[in-house]
Amino acid sequence: MKKFTLYLLFLCVLGVFPLAVFGQNSDATRKAAELLMQGKFKDAIAVLDKAVEKNKDLFEVYKLRAALKRMTGDFEGALSDLSAAIEQKADDGEIYEQRAMMRLYTRRDKALVLADLDAALANGRKHEKVYSTRGSVKAQLRDFEGAIADYETAIGMRPEMAGAYLGLSSAYGMMRNEEKSTEVLEKFVAMIENSNTKIGKVDGQVVATSDANKIPVMPGDKNTGMETSVIIRGSTTTGRRYSDGGSSNFNQRDTAFEMEQKKNTAAVYSQLGMVYVRRGDYERASQLVEKSLAIDPQDFMALMTRGKIRTAQGNYAAAIADLDASIKLMPNFSQVYLERGIAKLLSGNEAEAQKDFDKFIEFVPNGKTMVDYEIQKAKERLEK
């Protein structure tokens, strides 16, 4: 396997956690790190397994083995190792942050996730990523005011943090304050476009998605938004250092932030584009969606939104092509099947449209009323 770097990136709001080579205080960890850089993850884990058998108190071994298990998709194993590391050293904020992420992946009680994030902050991990992740968890627990406070803290620490703006907008949206939700997205776009900041194109090669590596979708409302994980190889993004509450800086982390920033900036544009679609302003919506796709051609929300715009404009073949591409990227996102069904219905392919409507209802069992409403609107359009 060729030498490469892996990144786990989280979209909507909303969280990435960076992968890094941890401290190396023993021959075992040094050897494991060498094997990791060669892509020999199982061999690296085997080296650490032997070290643990000899000495149960090797904090660095547990820490590094947890990272390796994360990278190979063994989230339960990573969670166990992080707990063992905390037993050896209970004042490492970064370990609590990582255990919080593993608890999210393995769908543990969100109260436990929140407790770990609180512990991370209490033990010096006062990092914008921790605040942003805690904001996401609080929003899922319907503590919207607490979520908003955490997202605003993250933005205060790092004003260009696109993911925090997405989360903040989502929190207001869940409070049914669409005006404030939209204002947050507009503020970020204005800041980016009125500055010298240049957001380059996502330049890594996607080699696996959640389905391929069995990385679960983050908990959330499956009918209103999706969060997923993507593994990327070969990024050439330039790294940038930042303060992380006392922990060492790694170029891998800086590059991971750059990749996350690009993908989340694209997501802001696509989310705002959808707002303008709802308002019927297809010209502005198209501008925003094209900016999103210029940054991240694989933004499934942008492709879905452009498909919806093209359906409204009567360009059904192009709309269906966009929606096909969106489904290929995110096959478990319910809304896109409804949109494609409408496009197919309007194009005269009623049988294929019904298949998509049925698929939508599989995901949203109480969604028949919505489907019937959209079909009625489409038929009224055909009659004009």
N, C-alpha and C positions, 0 to 999 in steps of 0.2 A: 504494500500500500504506500502510495506516495505521501511524503510529508505534507501535512496541511493543518490548518487551524479551524476549529469548529466554533460556531456562534449559535446560541439559542436566542431567538428574537421574538418578543411578545407584542400583537397589533390590537386597537380600541381603547383601547385604553389600556393598552393600557397594559405590562411589565416585562422587561428583559432582565435576566441575571447573567453577568459575564462569567466566562470560564477563564481560569488562570492557573498557571503552575504554582503550587503553594510552596511554602518554605521547605527547605530540604536539609534536615539536621542529621541524617543517617545515611549509611551506605544504601539501605533499602530504598529510601525515598529518592536518592540520586539515581539509582539504577532504574526505578520505576519511571522517573521523569524522562530519562533517555529513551526508554521503550515507548512512552507516550508520544514523544516527538517523532518517533518512527511509525506511529499509528498502530502499535502493537498493544492495544488496550488490555486484552485478556492476559497477555504475558506480564504486563505491568501490575495488574491486579494480583496475579499469582505470586509475584515477588513480595507484595505487601501482605498477602495472606500468610506467608511464611514468617514475616517479621512479627505479625500479631501473635502467632502461635508461640513465639519465643518470649514476647514481652507484651502484656496486655495494656501497658501504660504509654504506648507510643502515640502521643497526640498527633504528631505530624503524619504518621502512617494512616491513622483514621481519616484525617483531613484530606490527604491526597487520594486515598482509596475512595472516599465519598465522591470526589470530583470525577474520578475515572468511571465509577459506577453510574453517575449522572450521564456521562457522555455515551455510555453503552446502553442507556435506557433502563438500567436497574435502579429505579427510583426508590423502591422499598429498601434495597441494600444501602443506597446512599443515605436514606433517612436513618437507618440503624447506625451507620458509621458516624454520622453527624451527632447523634445522641450520645454515642460512646465518646466522641471527642469532647463534647460539653461536660461529660462526667469527669474528664481529666482536667479540663480547664474551663471554668464557668464564666470567665470574664472576657471572652472573645466575641465581640459584637458581630463580626462577619459570619461566624459559624451559626449564630442564631438566625441571621438573615437567610443563609443558605438552607437551614432546616425549615424555615418558613416556606421557602419555595418548594421544597420537597413535600411538605405537608399539603401545599396547594395541589401539586401534581397528583398526589395519591389520595386526594379528596378527603383529607382529614377535616375534623371540625374546625370551622373558620375561627372559632374562639381560640383554638390552639395556635393557629397561624398568627392571629393578632397578638397573642402573648409573646410569641417569638420575635415579632417585629418590635414590640415594645421593649423587649430585652435587648435587642440589637441596638436600639437607640440609647438605652440606659447604659450600655457597655461601650459607648464611644463610636458606634457606627452611625453617626449623624450625617447621613448621606442623602442626597435628593432622591435617589432610587428607592431607599427604604421608605421615605415619606410618601412617595408616589405609590409604591406597592401597598402601603398601609391604607392609603386613600382608597385604592381599589377594593381592598377587603372590607373596609368600613362601608363603602357603598353597597357591597353585596349583603352586608348585615343591616342595610337600610339606615345606617347612621350617616345621613347625607351631609349634615352640618360638619360632622367630624371629618368626612371625606373631603369636603371643600377646603377645610382648614389645612389638611395635609397636602393636598394638591397645590394650594397657594404657597405653602412653605417650600415645597419642591421648586416651584417656579421662582420664588424669591431667591433660592440658592443658585438656580441655574435658569435664567430667564428665557433661554432658547430651547428648553426641554419640551419637545413636541409631544411626547407621551403624556406629560402632566397636563398639558392643555386638552388633549383628548379625554383624559380622565375627568378633568374639571367640567368640561362640556357635557360629558355623559352624566355626571352627578346632577347637574342642573336639569338635564333632560329627564332623568328619573324622578325629579321633583316636579315635572311637567312645566318647567319654566323655559320654554323654547326660546324666548327672547334672549335670556341670559346665556343659554347654551350656545346660541348662534353668535352672540357677542364675543364669547371666549374664542371661538374659531376665527372670527373676523380679526380679532386682536392679534392672534398669532400670525395670520397671513399678512396683515399690514406690517407687523414687525419684520418679518422675513423679507418682504418685498421692498421695504423702505430702508433696508440696511445693506451693507456690503456683503452680507452672508450669501454664499453660493452653495446651493444644495446640489451636489452632483448626482449622477444616476447610480442606482443600486448596481454594483458591479461584481458581486459574488455570483457564483453558480449554485443554484439550489440543487442539492443532491438528495435531500429527503425531507418529507413533511411529516406531520403528526401521524398520518395513517401508516407511512412506511416504517417509522421508527417506534410506533405505538406510544407517541408522546401525547397524553390526553389533552383535550381542549380544556382550557381553564374554566372553573366554575363561573356561571353567569346566566343571564337570561338568553336561552338558546334561540328565542324567537325575535330578539331585538338586536343581537350583536354576537360576534364570534371572536374568540381569541385563540390563537394557535401558536405552534412553534415551528420554526424553519431552521434547518441546518444548512449552512452556506460554506462553500469551499472557495478558496482562491481569491479572497477579497484583496484589493490593492489600495483600500482606503488608507489615507494617511492618519496615523495616530495622533492623539492630543492628550496631554496630561491634565488631571484635575484633582482637586482635594477630595479624599474619601474618608475623612474622619480619622486619619492616623494610620490607616492600612497602607501597605506598599502600593505604588503605582505600577501598572503593567501595560506595556504597549498593546497587548491583546485586548485589555479592557477598553483602552482608548479607542481602538479600532472598532470594537463591538458597539461602543456608544455611537460612533459615526454611522455605522450601518443601521442601528436602531433609529437614529435621528432621521436618516433619509427615509426609511420606511414609514415612520410615524408622521413625517411631514407630508408624504404622499397621502397618508390616511386622513390628515386634516383637510387637505384639498378635496378628497373624495367625499368626506362627510359633509363639508360645506356645499359641495356640488349637489348632494342629495337635498339639502335644505332648499336650494334654488329650484330644483325640480319640483318639489312640493308647492313652491310659490308660482310655478308655471313660467319662470324666467329661464328658458332653455338656453338662451345665448350665454348668460353668465354661468349657468351650470356647465355648459360645454367647455368654457374657458377653464374653469376650475378642474374639471375632470381631465382635460388634456395636460394640464400642469402636473396633476397627480401621476398620470401614466408616463410622462416624460422623466419623472424621477424613478418610478417603480412600475415597469410594464406589467408586473405580476400582482398588482393591487387588485384583488378580486372585487372589492367594493366599487372601485372606479370603473372596472369593466361592466359590472352590473348596472351602475348608474348611467354609463354611456349607452348601454343597451336599452335602458328605459327611455332615455332621451331620443334615441333613434326610432324606437317604437312610436313615440309621440309625434315624431316628424314623418312617419310613414315609411321609413327605410327599414322594412322588416327583415330582409336578408342580412343586412349588416348588424341589426339589433340581435338577431338570433346567434350570429357568429360571436358577438361580444358575450352574450349570456352563456353560450357553450364554453367559451374560454374561462369565464368566471366559475362555472360549475367544475371544470377540470381542476382548477386551483383549490376550490373549497366545496367539495361535493356534499358536505353536510349542512350547508347554509340554506335554510328553507326558502327565504324570500326570493331567491334567484329563480327557483322553479316556477313560482307564481308569475314572475315577470316574463319568463320564457314562454309559459303557457299562453299568456295574453298576446305576445308577439306572434306565436304560431296561429292562434285563433284569428287574429286580424289578417294574417297572410293567407287564410283559407284552409289551414291544415287542422281541422277540428279534432280529428282522432289523436294526433300527436299532442295537441294542446291538452286534451283530457288526461293523458298520461302524466304530464307535468303537474296538472292540478291534483291528481291523485297522489303524486309524490309529495307535494306540498302538505297535503292533509296527513300523510304518514308522519311528517315532522311536527305538524301542528294539528292534533286531533280535533280541536275546537275551531279550526280555521275554515270550515265550509261556508259559513256566513260571509267571510271575507272573499272567498273565491267566487261565490254567487254574485256578490256586489261588483267585483271586478269584471266578471263575465257580462253582467248587465250593462255596465258602462261601455265595454268593448262593442257589444251588439248595437247599442245606441249610436256609437261612432260609425259602425258599418252602414247603418240605415241613413245616415246624413248624406 
